[in-house]
Amino acid sequence: MSTCPTVGSTSWRADRLGELPPYLFVEIDRKKALAKAAGRDVIDFGVGDPDMPTPAFIVDRMADAIREASCHRYSPAIGRRDLREAVCRYFVDRFGVDLDPDTEVLALIGSKEGIGNLPTAVINPGDVVLVPEPGYPVYTAGTVFAEGACHTMPLSESRGWLPALGEIPADVARRARLMYLNYPNNPTSACATKSFFEEAVAFAREHEILIAHDAAYVDVYFSDPPPSILEVDGAKDVCIEFHSLSKTFNMTGWRIAFAVGHAAALSALAKVKANLDSGPFGATQLAAIAALDGRTSPPVREQVEVYRRRRDILVGGLRKAGWSVRDPEATFYLWTSCPPGSDSMSTASRILDEADVVTIPGSGFGACGEGFIRFALTVDEERTAEAMQRLARLTW
């Protein structure tokens, strides 16, 4: 007679989970929890989650939409058509790119789920996925769950945190089916030029690779507006692009986003999603329409100015303390090299232990992030200035 495994035994854990990279923030999280439990005044730059509320005009539309009976039922699997039409308006206005709302737009329950589900939709076991490093861990996780093989594209400061596509081995390029890009970039805050996107599209055409461009931060910028990869001629033949309302509109908890571009790839992703979820809540989609149509309104643009002021305080304070740091052009992150002789984990740990300031070690974004730490601009100006005063008291 067979026996069932004991609940909680390792028999219930799939082997593929062991292939995920280790969660390197455990020690920082442990120290942060201990510091708070001890009553210490912790200033936390670790979380990439906006601290400002969603603009009122979006909340008001959501409040009204909740009462609409049409929102109490399932939405179309690819998202409401009025949302998809709003995405098309946004793309024409922001990037000068025309989209077909019926075939080139797909609503998502946050871009994270779309990014994570994409490999299941477009690769087979053993196919190579090109993953930037340092980078968002979901690119690797989604590949592991789809039983693909990750090939790291190292990003370096000397190249402006852009991958050297010409250095990808020929045999790897032949086996590759998918390549992730992310600009403006998390964690480095680097931006890509249209000329780089042209190079990437040409590379993808040559090797028959689908590009998945994560553009979550494309509307959080401090100088020239970053481009969409779909601005490149012919990009829709080899690219899809993920957009999120989370960072632009302070809607991280709302879980609403969309993907655009290559119709067949979006159809494949939609088929995966149809078997796993029932789409975003209809009222959230109506609120998203209000957000997209109001993206240039004062409440939305003021958020970027808040991040700019915080950035300037942070950059100025770090430079005064002797750190080498550049002004981020976009995102709400600051990526800075560690003091000479210090690695990222020891730097983050010491800052927390001695100054009660939380940062993220660059090694948590992959080996290529070693030697750097990330600050999130999600702390108000007064507390940011206080954190800089604390760091100025440390000697390295």
N, C-alpha and C positions, 0 to 999 in steps of 0.2 A: 504494500500500500504506500503510495506517495504521500508525502507530507508537505504542507504549505510552509513557506519560509516564515520565520517569526517576524512579526511587525517590528520595524526598526532595524532589522538585520541588513548587512551589506548586500544581500541578495536582491534587495529592491532598488539598488543603485545601478544605473546603466553604465557600461564601461566608457561610453563616449564622454561622460562627465569628467572622467579622469584626464581627458585630452585638453580640457580647457586650461588656459594659463592660470597660474595661482593668483589669488586675490591679494595683491601686495599692500593694500591699505589697511589690513587687519590690525597691524601694530599701531598705526596712527589712530584708528578708530578706538582701539583699546585705551590708548593714552588719553585721548580726548574725553572718553567716558569717565575715566578715573579723575581727570582734572575737574570736570564739572561736578562729579559726585563729592569732591573735596571742597566745593564752593569757590573754586578759582574762576576768575573772570576771563573766559575764553572768547577770543575773537576768531570767527571761523570763515576763512577764505577758501574752504575746501569744496563746498557744494556748488555745482553748476546749476543752480536753481534760482531764478529771479526772486528777490526779496520784496519787490514792489507788486501791488495788486494789479489784476487785470483791469484795463481801462473801463470806466463806468458804462460807456455806450455799448460795450460788448456784453457786460453783465446784464444790462437792461434788456438787450435783445434776447438773451438766454432766458431771463425771467418771463418774458412774454411768450417765448416759444414753448416753454414747458407746458403752458396751458393749451397749446394747439393739439387737437386730437390726432392730427396726422403724424405727430412726433411720437405717439405712444405705440406705434407699430414698427415693424421692420422697415428699414430704408432699403433702396436698391443696393445690390451687392457692391457696386462700384461707387456708391455715394449718390446723394441727391443730384438731380441734373442742375438745379439752380446753384448748388455749390460748385459743381464742375464748370458751369458758365462763369461764376465769379473768379475761379482760378484762371480761366482764359482771359478775362478782362485784366486781371493782375499781370499776367505774363506779357500781354501787349503793352500795357502802360509802363511796366518796370523794365522789361528786357527787349521789347519790340519783336517778340516771338509769337506767332500764331499757333494755337493748339486746337485740335478737334475734341470737343467736350465728351464725345461718345467713345472715342478710342484711345485718346492720348492723355487722359486724366483719370486718376484712381484715388479715392478717399482712403485714408488710413487712420487707424486708432493710435496716433502718434507715429512719428517717422521711425522710431526704434523698432516697432514690430514689423514694419515694412522692410527695413534694412535687414533684420534678422531672418525674416521669412524668404527673402529673395533667393538665397542659394538653393533652398529646397525647390524653388520654381524653375531655376534655369541651369543648374549643374547636375551632373551625375556623380556617383561615388568615384573618388579618385581624380576627378577633374581639379585643375589648379585654379586657385583664386589668388589674385595679386592684392596684397593688403599693405597699406602704408603703416610705417612705424617710425616715431610714436603715433598712436592713433586710437580711435574709439574702439574699445574692446568688443563691441557687438559685431564688427566685421569678422573677427576671428570666430566668435561664438557661433554665429549663423553658419559659417563654413564647416565648423566641427559637427554641428547638428545634422548638416546635409552630407556628412562623410566626404567632404572635399579636402584638398590638400592646400594649406596656406603657403604662399611664397612671399616673404617679406620684401617690401620696397623701402629701403632705408631712406629716411628724410634727414637732412643735415642743415645746420645753420649756414654753411658755406654755399649751399645751393638755394637758399631762401626757403628751405623746408618744402621743396618740390622734389618728386621722385626723378631719378635718372633713368628714364624709360629705355634709353639706348644701352644701359648696362644690364638689363634683364637678359639672362642667358637664352639663346635661341631655342633650346629644347624646352625650357620653361614656357616661353612665349607660345610655342606650338601647342602645348597642353593646356594653356590657360583658357578659361571660358568667361571669367568675370574679373573685373578690376574695380576696386573701391578707390574713390578720390573724395576729398573733403576740404572745400575752401569756401569762405574763410575757415581756417583750420582750428580744430580742437585737438591737442592742447596748445599749439604753438602760436595761434592767432595770425598766422601767415595768410596772405591772399595770393591767388593765382591770377596771372594775366590771361587775356584772351589768346595771346600767342601760345602760351603753354597748353591751353585747352585745344587749340588747333593741332599741336603736336600730339596730344593724347588721342584725339579723334583719328588722326592719321595712323597712329600706332594700332588703335583698336580695329580700324578697317583692314590694315595689312594682316593682322593675326586673327581676325574674326572673334574679337573679344567684346563682350558687353561691358560698358562703363556704367557704374552706379555712382553718381556724384551726390554726396551728402551736402546739401546747401542750407543746413539748419540755421546758419548765422549770416546769411547773405544780406539781411536787412539791418544788421547791427554793425554799423561801420562809422568811421570818424573822418574819412576823407572821400576819395572817389568811390562811387557805388561799385561793389564787386560784380563781375559779370556772371551770367548763367552759362554753363557749358553748351546749352542749347542755342546760344547765339551763334555758334560756329556752323557754317554751312554744312548740311548733311549730318549734323550731330544726332538727329533723331533716328538715323539709321543704325546707330550703335550705342546710344546712350539712353538711360533714364536718370531722372534727377529727383531727389527727395527734398521736400520742403516741409517745414514745421511751423506751426503758429506758436509753439511753446516759448521761444526766446524773443521773437519780435513783439509779441503781445502779452507776455507774462502769463502764458496759458499752459504751463507744464502739467498741471493736474487735470486739465480738460481732456487730454489725449485726443488731439485732432491734428491731422497733417494730410499731405497728399503727395503722390508721385506722378510724374509727367514724362512724356517722351515716347520711346520705342513701343509701338502698339502691341506687338506680339509678346514682348517681355512683360508688359503691364497685364496683358490677358492671362499669362501664365501665373503671375503673382496673384491676380484676382481669383484664379481657380484654387490656389492654395488657401487663400483667405476664406473663400466660400465654404471650405471644409473645416475651418477652424474658428471662425467668428461670424458675426452677423452685422458687421459694420459699425461705424460710430453712431451714437445716439443722435436722432434727428434734430433735437433742439440744439445740440452742440454744433451741428453742421450749419444751422441757421445763424448761430452766433458767429461762426467762422466767416460766413458771407459778410456780416456786418464788419468784422475785423478787416478782411481783405479790402473791402470797399472804402474803409476808413483809415487805411494804413498811413496816409500822409497827414492825418489830423493832428492837432497840437498835442493831445495826450500821448500819442504814440511816439512822435518825434522827440518829445521832452525826455522820454526814457533814455534815449541815446545820449542826450546831453548830460543826464545824471551819470551815466557810465563814463562819459568823457571826463567829468569833474573828478570822479573817483579814480579813474586811470591816472590823471595828472597828479593827484595827491600821492598815489602809490608809487608812480615812477619817480617823482621828486624825492620822496622819502627814502626809497631804496638807493638812489644815486647819492643822496646825502650821507647814507650809511656806508657808502663805498662799494655798492653792488654795481655790476655791469648789466644794464637793462636798456632795451629799446622801447619806443612807444608802440603799443599795439595799434594797427591800422583798423582792426575790426574784431568782432566777438566781444564777450565780456570777460576775457581771460588775459592774464599777463604771464608770459613764459620767460623765466629768467635763469641764467646760469648760476650754479651754486658757487659759494666762495671757494677760492683755490684750495685744493687738498681735501675737499669735502664731497662725499657722494650724495645723491638725492635723498636717500632714506635717512642718513645721519643728519643732513641739514634740516629736513622737515621735523625730525624727532627733537633736535636741539631747540629749534624755534618754538616748538610746542612746550618742551620741558622748561625752558628758561624765560620765554616771553608770553606763554599762553596764547600763541597765535597758530592757527591751523592752516597748513598748506598741503598740497598734494605732491608727493615725490614723482619725478618724471619717469622713474623706472616702472611705475604702475601702468604706463602707457606703452610698455615694451622696452627692450634693451636699448634701443636707439634714443630713448628719453633719458637715459642715465646722464647725470651731470646737470640736470635742470630741475626746477620746481615750478608748479603752477599756482597762481593766485586767481581766484574768481572775484570779479568786481561786484559782489553781491552783499557788500557791507556798506552801511551808510557813511557819509563823509566824515562825520565826527569820530566814529569808531575806526575808520581807516586811518585817520590822522593819529589816533591813539596807538594803533598797531605799529605805525612807523616810528613813533617815539620809543616804543618798546624795543624794536629791532635795532634802533640806533645805539642802544645801550649795550648790545652784544659785540664782542670782539672775536675775530676769527684768525 
